[in-house]
Amino acid sequence: MATRSLAVDGGRCIGCRVCEAACSVGWAGEFNPKRARIRVPQTFLEPRPPAFCRHCPEAPCIEACPQGLYRRSPDSGLVELDEEACTGCGECLESCPFHAIFLDPATNRAMKCDLCSGRGGPWCARYCPRGALEGGGAGPGEG
Amino acid sequence: MWVNLSTGRSWEEGLDPALWRLYLGGRGLGSYLARRHLRPDVAPLGERNPLFFLTGPLTGTVAPVGSKFVVVTRSPATEGFLDSYASGALAVELRQCGYDGLAVVGRAAAPSWLEVADGGVKLHAASELWGLDALEADARVRELVAGGLGPGEPAGCGVLAIGPAGENLVSFAGINSDQGRQAGRGGAGAVMGAKRLKAIAVRGTGPVPAEDPRGILELAREHNLKLAESPLGKARSRFGTPLTLDITNRAGMLPTRNFSSGVFPEAQGELDSVGVERRTVASRSCFGCGVACSKVTRFAGSGMEPLLAVEGPEYETLGMLGSNLGIASLPFVMRANHLCDRLGLDTISTGAVVGFAMECAERGLLGGEWAQEAPRFGDEAGALRLIEDIAFRRGLGGLLARGVRAAAQVVGQGSDRFAMHSKGLEFPAYEPRAAFGAALAYAVSPRGACHRRAWPPAREVLGGVPPFTVEGKAQLVKEMYDENCVLHSLLVCDFPFKFIPLTLQDYARYVELALGQAVTLEDFSRLADRVETCIRLVNLALGLGREQDTLPARTLEEPLPEGPPAGKILGREGLDRMLDEYYALRGWDREGRPRPETLQRLGLEDEGGPDGGDQIVGR
């Protein structure tokens, strides 16, 4: 099964959170790290690389959602979430081993990385100042 | 958002939208608010002293680098205007709450902490927090914030905390931000402690206001690509501020043994870029920054010494708690840094007062128990003990907690000659006798001796301008002050500007992308003039004038013994000449009071100051 989640080079990551800013602009047109689908963990010493959906081969979120809103796309192999139908129950948040599903504070729905499908490729990877992120196709505006 | 700790009330105050063009934000906005709210009858530790936490128009965007907030208040150390800066999530989160700033007035009846969120503020009892060190307090507050946020949770909560030093009103107590950073200078931590405010937590979920976020992303990307190719930028990214020590030591500018020399050979390979890199395990960034100048260092001690990790040490700490104390051990500086972080003490002022105490001890100026408590230069254990005594006001520490100016007044015997401060704020780690422009920069700095308003060594040491003359220095210092005033009113970190490098034209572009309105270099230039003169008015009203724009006798009269500046003397006359020229360039009279035509030109004459009248406005 072909899945191609983002990949991060932890050695390059400096914890700057530009990825969060870029993601929220890509998705919601605003600077709002709380609406980002890639999130850097809080640290006070060495930074830790961000969390994002890995599109796991055996994704626990698919089982966890009581409404069955997660499914694996037969075309892309990515785990997709029907965000519109989400009621914000939060069951999936706990199920994710990468802590990569978040509640959008503006909509109260679950949200996760979809590799910027339909938006030209991962915004986070394009804007990361250190080139620590890779994945998906070309950046926004390039394809 | 305003909060009155005495009454528990909070309310929102809208700011005139026209203000941004005149003051931008940050330092500029701080000068405007100070003119209205810092009054001569408001004691720094009194309940009416306001504590402003301000942001700027680029804060929370990814313009390089909108990671900072500024604390504006009346300083317990100088009794004058204080602007104290730090990076922290608080800056971003305040804007996400929809606020440009937070104003705290009054005094809580009992130890409290403040929680700020989208809907407003909540005041909590801090009985279990009071007495904790600043790092523990931060960690505990994150647990208490709705939802509980510890390490590993996504970043997104800004926490400020004071340690025992702030609780005990030490005049150089700082405010910690997200544990590892500090709004260190001038005693803002004591103001917070006097209000019985232990901590502030801010968490917002709204958007950071910006007209063209994608435009800002694209421009910042362009600048980050430029950074990756820039030799200056790469050096700053690799070494951080410790690289500065290599420069100052070679220039005879590194404070050594209480500024009695500017050269410390033992620092080489230990406290400099080489020494720090040896112990560096990671780099980390402030919000939105590609430079990652901050270094995390680790030291695995042997025997009784535990594993030690610290964000830092930065150049100032290496200088003031290392060479200034005659100590060449990086593990010691790391330990002292960590101790100051826990206690909530400004590392710069702490190094200056401990260095002063060491010199007093060497000269036999201390009597009784103080003579026994005071370490000599090089005494690591003694220094650590004294730092802790300062935070808890024990013994000699109790005297030093009042700052080096007050300490010298008590010790007497001519010790004021080497009490290294201006206006009551202790010297940072640049020896002004090694670059005379730096002497002017320290003397005219509104918050006291400060290296952040202008850094003349960039031209006098690194740029070919003769360091040991006074000619042209006033013009140089004014240009640097004005440039930094714009950057600090935008409230951006000046490292990207200096090391990519960028231009003010670049920042005009960012402002346009953020606010949707054009701003010109002329606007910036007028803003700097306006803000610096506005702050001057504030200080004059608070009792600080030309007499306070001065430096200790050691700086003015004693030649350095070694290094490039050896034998050079600035002299009172040298400083006076630079002051005269600087005041003239600012449109102030010979006493440093803004002339009426200057106030008119800058639009400052009719704004409601606390104290109008002839004593402030020049002739």
Interface residues (C-beta under 8 A of the other chain):
Chain A: I14 G15 C16 R17 V18 A21 A22 S24 V25 A28 G29 E30 F31 N32 P33 K34 R35 R39 V40 P41 Q42 T43 F44 L45 E46 P47 R48 A51 H99 F102 P105 A106 W123 R126 Y127 P129 R130
Chain B: G60 T61 V62 V92 Q96 R142 L149 G150 P151 G152 E153 P154 A155 G156 C157 D178 Q179 G180 G204 T205 G206 P207 V208 A210 P213 R214 I216 L217 A220 R221 N224 L227 A228 V281 A282 S283 R284 S285 C286 F287 G288 C289 G290 A292 V296 A309 V310 E311
